Amino acid sequence: MTETANMGAPTTGNGSGRPAFSEALRVFAYIGIMSFGGPAAQIAVMHRMLVDENPWLTEQQFLNALSFCMLLPGPEAMQLATFAGWRLHGIRGGLAAGLLFVLPGAAVMLGLGVVYVLYGSQPVVGALFLGIKAAVLIVVIQALLKVSAKALDGFAHWMIAGLAFVGIFFLNLPFPLIIAGAALYGFFFDWQGGDQTPGKVTVAVSPWRTVLTIVAGLVIWLVPVALIGPLTGDPVLSDIGAFFSRLAVVTFGGAYAVLAYMAQDVVTGFGWLTAAEMMDGLGLAETTPGPLILVTEFVGFVAAWKAGGITTGLAGAAITLWVTFVPCFLWIFAGAPYIDYISTRPRLTGALRAITAAVVGVILNLSVWFALHVMFTDVTAERAGPLTLWLPDPGTLDWRVAVLTVLCGVLLLRVKLGLLKVLAISAASGWALTVLV
């Protein structure tokens, strides 16, 4: 049986005719505004709006696209929205859907970043962020528990997760190397042998069209990165553009996985932010709609602001957003015609499973690294041959953070209170412990 994936002319999944562009815009605007709660909640909203309430995609098309987006670097929910828009109205539909998913949160994040750099040093603001840091630590641990429950379904996956943790935490191995190693293992060893495809799927799109899409996307992505430093005279903007461009290629496994790679480079490598500022940014990103990876906008803004003030900060936020999300459009527009084909490849599925297992170890690294830096004022990295050991000074333990972390753990993990409520309670409690005790 041969099934042709005629993706050159996008149509709706149910064959009943695609919606008017204005109607699609209305639905994608709603998705963007309601995209709180991380990728799982965002994907659930999209499924309800695009499969259940508006049957513009079939269940299988939605799942195939989701699997493909999980194979890509970058925020899978944003890329899934972009694919849905592309499927309905081509490139203009994909651009509209992706931008509507990102821009509301980006605007809120920029506003919060401006308030943070202008007033973050005020005692009352610092007291509020004390509680936010504790909540963020529990949020990361919660993500670790959720991902591990789904990803670690055998001894090999537990080993991959353990090796990933040792590699990034103790050996300081590059994050892309860990992801590549896991993908190679999964591709060659973690798949159910034989050709298990339900039928041969062909792709009715010219390879030259795909090449043209890739070339155009690379030019749009990289030319501003090359020009922003020389045109503005601020080398930090070139550094930010280059760093987050590299990040865009290796952000497999969701925002929590890449945060480990980004946070340690930003804090200990470039020295753009402190560990406390990094956690403050993550806390702000948790309160905004859109993908959690918008924390990169905060990092780019604060790093550039420190180097040259508010104008440079705005340019830093802009170039960071550009190099974070333009590649996402490139991956989708180049790869969308091949989604039906890729979804039938068991070796690629095996690679994805192994990557997800490695992500568990990477998120564990993030949890331990954040816990050390938020609970202790002084943490030093000691070298012992090839090993790196992070050693806190016990005398610098902040008891307030320990208390707030326990509180947030109970509220999030046991009481199952909503994240925004927990953030508000923890921030208020941090203020109370600082001002009143």
C-alpha positions in Angstrom: 0.0 0.0 0.0 1.4 3.4 -1.0 0.3 6.6 0.6 1.3 9.9 -0.9 2.0 12.8 1.4 1.1 15.7 -1.0 2.3 18.5 1.2 3.1 21.0 -1.5 -0.4 22.5 -1.3 -1.5 22.4 2.4 -5.1 21.5 3.0 -7.1 20.8 6.2 -7.1 17.4 7.8 -10.7 16.7 7.4 -10.9 17.6 3.7 -13.8 19.9 4.3 -12.0 23.0 3.2 -9.7 25.2 5.2 -11.1 28.0 7.4 -10.9 31.6 6.4 -7.6 33.2 7.3 -9.3 35.6 9.6 -11.0 32.7 11.5 -7.6 30.9 11.8 -6.0 34.1 13.1 -8.7 34.3 15.8 -8.1 30.8 17.0 -4.3 31.1 17.0 -4.5 34.4 18.8 -6.6 32.6 21.5 -4.0 29.8 21.7 -1.2 32.3 22.1 -2.9 34.3 24.9 -3.9 31.1 26.8 -0.5 29.4 26.4 0.3 29.3 30.1 1.5 26.2 32.0 4.3 24.8 29.9 4.3 22.6 26.7 2.0 19.9 28.0 -0.8 22.4 28.8 -0.1 24.4 25.6 -0.4 21.2 23.4 -3.6 20.3 25.2 -5.1 23.7 24.3 -4.0 23.3 20.7 -5.5 19.8 20.5 -8.8 21.0 21.8 -8.9 24.0 19.4 -7.6 22.4 16.3 -8.8 18.8 16.5 -11.9 18.8 18.8 -13.7 22.1 18.5 -12.4 23.0 15.0 -11.7 19.8 13.2 -9.0 21.3 11.0 -6.5 18.5 11.6 -7.1 14.8 12.1 -5.9 13.1 15.3 -3.2 11.3 13.3 -2.0 14.4 11.6 -1.8 16.2 15.0 0.2 13.3 16.5 2.5 12.9 13.6 3.3 16.7 13.7 3.8 16.5 17.5 6.3 13.6 17.1 8.2 15.5 14.5 8.3 18.7 16.6 9.7 16.6 19.5 12.6 15.5 17.2 13.5 19.1 16.5 15.5 21.6 18.6 13.4 24.3 20.0 10.1 24.7 21.7 7.8 21.9 20.4 4.5 23.7 21.2 5.5 26.8 19.3 6.6 24.6 16.3 3.4 22.6 16.5 1.4 25.8 16.2 3.5 26.9 13.3 2.9 23.6 11.5 -0.8 23.8 12.1 -0.9 27.3 10.6 1.2 26.1 7.7 -1.1 23.2 7.1 -4.1 25.5 6.9 -2.7 28.5 5.0 0.8 27.8 3.9 3.8 30.0 4.9 1.7 33.0 5.8 -0.4 30.8 8.0 2.6 29.3 9.7 4.2 32.7 10.3 0.9 34.1 11.8 0.4 31.1 14.1 4.0 31.0 15.3 4.2 34.7 15.9 0.8 34.8 17.7 2.1 32.0 20.0 5.3 33.9 20.8 4.7 37.6 20.7 2.2 38.0 23.6 4.6 36.3 26.0 7.6 38.1 24.6 6.0 41.5 25.2 5.1 40.6 28.8 8.6 39.2 29.3 10.3 42.4 28.0 8.1 44.5 30.3 9.0 42.4 33.3 12.7 42.5 32.3 12.6 46.3 32.2 11.0 46.4 35.7 13.6 43.9 36.9 16.7 45.9 35.9 15.2 49.2 37.1 13.8 48.1 40.4 15.2 44.6 41.1 17.8 45.9 43.5 15.0 47.4 45.8 14.8 45.4 49.1 11.1 44.7 48.6 11.6 43.3 45.1 14.5 41.2 46.3 12.3 39.8 49.0 9.6 38.8 46.5 12.1 37.1 44.2 13.4 35.1 47.2 10.1 33.2 47.1 10.1 33.0 43.3 13.5 31.2 43.3 12.2 28.6 45.8 9.1 28.0 43.6 11.2 27.7 40.5 13.4 25.0 42.1 10.3 22.9 42.8 9.0 23.5 39.3 12.2 22.1 37.9 12.0 19.1 40.2 8.4 18.6 39.2 9.4 18.6 35.5 12.1 16.1 36.3 9.6 13.7 37.9 7.1 14.1 35.0 9.7 13.5 32.3 11.4 10.6 34.1 8.1 8.8 34.6 7.5 8.9 30.8 11.0 8.5 29.5 12.7 5.8 31.7 10.9 2.6 30.7 13.9 0.2 30.7 17.4 -0.4 32.0 19.1 1.2 29.0 17.2 4.4 29.4 18.1 4.6 33.1 21.7 4.1 32.1 21.5 6.8 29.5 20.0 9.2 32.0 22.7 8.4 34.6 25.5 8.8 32.1 24.0 12.1 30.9 24.0 13.4 34.5 27.5 12.3 35.2 28.7 13.7 31.9 27.3 17.2 32.3 27.5 17.6 36.1 30.8 16.0 36.9 32.7 15.9 33.6 31.4 19.2 32.2 30.8 17.6 28.8 29.2 19.8 26.1 25.4 19.5 26.1 25.3 18.9 22.3 27.8 16.0 22.6 25.5 14.3 25.2 22.4 14.7 23.0 24.3 13.4 19.9 25.6 10.4 21.8 22.1 9.5 23.0 20.6 10.0 19.6 23.2 7.7 18.0 22.6 5.0 20.5 18.8 5.2 20.0 19.1 5.3 16.2 21.3 2.1 16.0 20.2 0.1 19.1 16.9 1.4 20.6 14.4 0.5 17.9 12.2 -2.5 17.2 13.9 -4.3 14.3 12.4 -4.7 10.9 10.4 -2.5 8.7 7.4 -1.7 10.8 6.0 1.0 8.6 2.3 0.7 7.9 2.9 1.5 4.3 5.3 3.3 2.0 5.0 7.0 2.2 6.3 9.2 -0.5 6.7 13.0 -0.5 5.4 15.0 -3.4 7.6 18.0 -3.1 10.7 18.9 -5.1 14.1 18.5 -3.3 15.2 21.8 -4.8 12.3 23.5 -3.2 13.4 22.2 0.2 17.0 23.4 -0.5 15.7 26.8 -1.5 13.7 27.0 1.7 16.7 26.1 3.8 19.0 28.6 2.1 16.4 31.4 2.4 15.9 30.5 6.1 19.6 30.5 6.9 20.1 33.9 5.2 17.2 35.4 7.1 18.5 33.9 10.4 22.2 34.6 10.2 22.6 37.9 8.3 21.3 40.0 11.2 23.6 38.1 13.6 26.6 39.0 11.4 25.6 42.7 11.0 24.3 43.7 14.4 27.7 44.0 16.1 29.4 46.1 13.4 26.3 48.3 12.8 25.8 49.1 16.5 29.4 49.0 17.7 28.4 46.7 20.6 30.4 43.5 20.5 28.2 42.0 23.3 25.3 41.9 20.8 27.4 39.8 18.4 28.3 37.5 21.2 24.6 37.2 22.3 23.5 36.5 18.7 26.2 33.8 18.2 25.6 32.1 21.5 21.8 31.9 21.2 22.2 30.8 17.5 24.3 27.8 18.7 21.7 27.2 21.4 18.9 27.1 18.8 20.5 24.1 17.1 20.9 22.0 20.3 17.8 22.8 22.3 16.5 19.2 22.2 14.3 18.0 25.0 12.5 21.2 26.0 13.3 24.3 27.9 14.3 22.6 31.1 17.0 20.6 29.4 18.6 23.5 27.6 18.5 25.7 30.7 21.2 23.5 32.2 23.5 24.2 29.2 22.5 27.9 29.0 22.6 28.7 32.7 26.0 27.4 33.3 27.5 29.0 30.2 25.8 32.3 30.9 26.8 32.4 34.6 30.2 30.7 34.7 31.3 31.0 31.1 30.4 34.5 29.9 29.5 36.0 33.3 26.6 37.8 31.9 24.2 37.0 34.8 24.5 35.6 38.3 22.9 32.3 39.2 20.3 34.3 41.2 19.4 36.5 38.2 19.2 33.4 36.1 16.6 31.9 38.4 14.8 35.2 38.6 14.4 35.1 34.8 13.1 31.6 34.9 10.6 32.6 37.5 9.4 35.4 35.4 9.2 33.2 32.3 6.9 30.8 34.3 4.4 33.6 34.8 4.1 34.6 31.2 2.2 33.0 28.3 4.1 31.4 25.5 7.1 29.0 25.5 9.3 28.8 28.6 12.3 29.3 26.3 11.4 33.0 26.4 13.7 33.1 29.4 16.4 33.5 26.7 14.9 37.0 26.0 15.4 37.9 29.6 19.0 36.7 29.5 19.8 38.6 26.3 18.1 41.8 27.6 19.9 41.8 31.0 23.3 40.9 29.6 23.1 43.7 27.0 21.7 46.1 29.5 24.6 45.5 31.8 27.0 46.2 28.9 25.3 49.4 27.5 22.1 50.5 29.2 18.5 50.2 28.3 18.8 50.8 24.5 21.5 48.1 24.2 19.3 45.9 26.4 16.3 46.3 24.0 18.6 45.4 21.1 19.9 42.4 23.1 16.3 41.2 23.6 15.5 41.7 19.9 18.5 39.7 18.6 17.9 37.0 21.2 14.2 36.6 20.1 15.3 36.6 16.5 17.9 33.8 16.7 15.7 31.8 19.1 12.6 31.6 17.0 13.6 32.2 13.3 15.3 28.7 13.3 12.0 27.2 14.5 10.2 28.6 11.4 13.0 27.2 9.3 12.8 23.7 10.7 9.0 23.6 10.2 8.9 25.1 6.7 11.7 22.9 5.5 10.5 19.7 7.3 6.7 19.9 7.2 6.4 18.2 3.8 8.3 15.2 5.2 6.3 14.8 8.5 4.2 11.8 7.3 7.3 10.1 6.0 9.4 10.7 9.2 6.6 9.5 11.5 6.9 6.0 10.0 10.7 5.7 10.7 11.3 3.4 13.7 15.0 4.4 13.9 14.2 8.1 14.3 11.6 7.1 17.0 14.4 5.2 18.8 16.7 8.2 18.6 13.9 10.4 20.1 13.4 8.0 23.0 17.1 7.9 23.8 17.3 11.7 23.7 14.4 12.0 26.0 16.1 9.6 28.5 19.3 11.8 28.3 17.2 14.8 29.0 16.2 13.3 32.4 19.9 13.3 33.4 20.3 16.9 32.1 17.3 18.1 34.1 18.6 16.4 37.2 21.8 18.3 36.7 19.8 21.5 36.5 17.9 20.7 39.7 21.1 20.1 41.7 22.9 23.1 40.2 19.9 25.4 40.9 19.4 24.0 44.4 23.1 24.6 45.4 23.1 28.2 44.0 19.7 29.3 45.4 20.2 27.8 48.9 23.8 28.8 49.5 25.4 32.2 49.0 28.9 30.7 48.2 29.3 27.8 45.9 32.7 27.0 44.4 33.7 24.6 41.6 36.7 22.4 42.6 38.7 20.4 40.0 39.8 16.9 40.8 41.4 15.6 37.6 38.7 15.4 34.9 36.0 15.9 37.5 34.3 19.1 38.5 32.8 19.2 42.1 30.4 21.9 43.1 31.0 22.6 46.8 28.7 24.9 48.9 29.9 26.7 52.0 27.6 25.3 54.7 27.9 28.5 56.6 26.2 30.4 53.8 22.9 28.4 53.8 19.9 30.7 53.5 17.3 29.2 55.9 14.6 31.3 54.3 15.0 29.6 51.0 15.0 26.1 52.6 11.7 26.9 54.3 10.1 28.3 51.2 11.3 25.4 49.1 9.6 23.0 51.5 6.4 25.1 51.3 6.4 25.2 47.5 7.1 21.4 47.4 4.0 20.7 49.5 1.8 23.1 47.6 2.9 21.9 44.1 3.6 18.2 44.6 1.1 17.3 47.3 -1.7 19.8 47.3 -1.4 20.1 43.5 -2.1 23.9 43.6 -1.7 25.8 40.4 1.7 27.2 39.5 0.7 30.9 39.4 -0.9 30.6 42.8 2.2 28.9 44.2 4.4 31.6 42.8 2.2 34.3 44.4 2.1 32.5 47.8 5.9 31.9 47.7 6.7 35.5 46.7 4.5 36.9 49.5 6.0 34.4 52.0 9.5 35.5 50.9 8.7 39.1 51.5 7.2 38.2 54.9 10.3 36.2 56.0 12.6 39.0 54.9 10.8 42.0 56.2 9.0 40.7 59.3 11.3 38.1 60.8 
